Amino acid sequence: AVVPLAVFLEAHAATFQEELEALLADGRFHGLYWGGEVSLTQFAPRLDDWQMLSLVKNRQRVSRVCEHTPKSCELLASRAELMGCAVGDAGAAFARLEARSGLRPHFWNSPRLGFHLGLRTPPGARMVVGGEEVTWEEGRATIFDDTYVHSVLHEGDEPRLLLIGWFCHPCDLRGSGGVPPERPERLCPALAAA
């Protein structure tokens, strides 16, 4: 099924990539990460292997980051799937995974979907979600059910960079603030019949 948010992310991948690359080039990414919310470090073997820099979270822009990434934040804030979703930790972040590292198996317990938009995808990185292997491509979005156990292994030589995020499952309107997808009949036959 075509997920409207995925189409949107792919259409704007160059903007996200440009702003992330600028943060990395002059060291702002590192400073913003360590100077703010250092989270989810328990998933990686070493403290700085996995760095996530939130742009929007829990229906709010993260202003200290958005000052440096105005175009990306404006684009993300325009999406009801992110900004209207009341499920905990819904939002989007730039994510850096160091080479020769990985993320331990984990999952979320609320009905939400995850997305990964490839921004720099060197060979050697892969994710397993619910027993199926996924690899990333630059400029392409992968959508997956975050309630399935998933893990990442990166055996490559360069950091992998993504725009990642979480949004309300389009077929469960309880936490979404009543935000259905643009084409509910394709993603959620029960919603279309209601």
N, C-alpha and C positions, 0 to 999 in steps of 0.2 A: 504494500500500500504506500502511496505517496503521503509523506508527512509534511504538511505545510511549513513547519518550523525548519525542517531540514533543507527544503528548497530555498528558504530565506537565508539561512546560514551560508549555504554554498554560493548564493548570489553575491554575498558580501564578504567572502573569505579573504579577498585581497586587502580589504580595509582592516580586518582583524589581524592579519599577518603583518601588515605594515606597522601597526601600532605596537604589537608585541615585539617585533624585531627592533624597533626604536628603543623600547624599554631595556632590552637585553644589551644592545650595542653600547649604551652609556652607563650601564650598571644600575639603572633605576629599578629594574625588576627585583634584583637582589635586595636593595634597600627597602623597597615597599613591602616585600615579603617578610623580611626579618623585623621590620618596624611596625608590623600590623598583626593580623591574625595568622599565627602559625598553627595550621591545623592538619589533621589527618596524617601526621608524621608516623603514627603507629603502623601504617600499611607498608612502609618501605624498610629495608634492612638498615639503612643509615639515615641519620636525621635530615640531611639536605638532598637526598636522592629524589624526593618527591616534593615539589613546590607548587602550590596552588595560590593564585592571586585573584581573589574575587572581584568582579566588576559590578554585578548585581546579586543581591542575596536577600531572601525573605521579603520580597516586594519592595526593596529599597536599592537605590544606587549606592555604591561604596564610594563616597565623595573623594576620599584621599587618593584613590586609584583613578577615578574618573577624571580628575584634574589632568592626568597624564594621558588618558585614553578617551578623549571626548567623543570621537566618532563611534568607537565600539560601544561605549555606554549608551549613547543615543540610540543606536540600532537595537541593542538588546532591550532597552527600556520601552521600545515601541511594541514589543511582543507580549500580548496578553497571556500566552502560555507560561511566561516567566513571571511577569509582574502581577498577574491575577491569581497565582497559585499559592494557596495557603499551606501546602504541605511543607514541613520543616526542611530548611536548607535549599529550597528551590532557588534557582538562579544560574549564574554562569561565571566561569573563571578561566583565566589563562593557566595552563598546567605544563610544567616542565618535569620530565622524567629523565634522569641521568642515564647514560649508557651503562651497560652491564649491571643493571639493577632490575627491580620489579616491584609489584604491589601484591601483598598477600591477599588471599581470597577474602572477599567481603560482600555484603549486600545491604540493602535498605529494607525497612519493614513497612513502609507506607506505599500506597499505589502511585508510583511515579515512574517516569521514563527518564533515561539518561541520554545525552548526546555527546558525541566526540566529533569535532571538526578538525581534520588534519591540517596543521599549519606548517610543520616541518616534520616529515615522516621518514627518517632514515631506515634502511633495511635492518632487520633483526628484532623489531618490536612487534609484539602480538598480544592480544587479549583473548581469554577464554571466558565466554558467558554461557552459563547453563550447559556446559559441555561442548559448545561450538567455538571454533577458533575464528577470530576476527583480526584483520590487519587494517591499517589506515592508509589513506591516500591523501595527498595534499589537495585541499579544496573540496573534499568530499566529507559529508556528514554520515555518521553511523548512529542509528537510534537503537537503544536496547532497553529491555525491562530491568530496572535497577533492583527489583526484588529477587532476581536470579543471582546466584553466587557468581562472581566474576573476579578475575585476577589478571595481572599483566606480567610479562617477562620481556625484558629488553636486552638482547644479547649483542646489540650493535655497538658502534664506536662513537656515535654522536648523540647529543640529547634529542629526545622526541618532544615536540611542542604541539599542544592541542588547545582549542577552545573547548572546554567541557561544560556541561550543565545538567540540570535536573528540572523537570517540569511535570505538572500534574498529568496523570494518565488521562487521555482524552475521553475514555469510556467511563470514568469515575468522576462525576461532577461534584462529589461531596466536598473536596478540598480545593476545587478549582475556581471558586467564586463564580460558578456558572459559565465558565468559558469553554464552549465546545470547539472542536476543530472546525475549520472552514467547510469541510466536507464530511460531516459525521457519518454519513451512510457508508463511506468507504472504510473508515477505521472502526466504527462502532455500529454494527447493524442494529443492535438493540436500541440505541439512541435514535436512529433514523426511523425506526418503526413506532417509537413513542409519540 
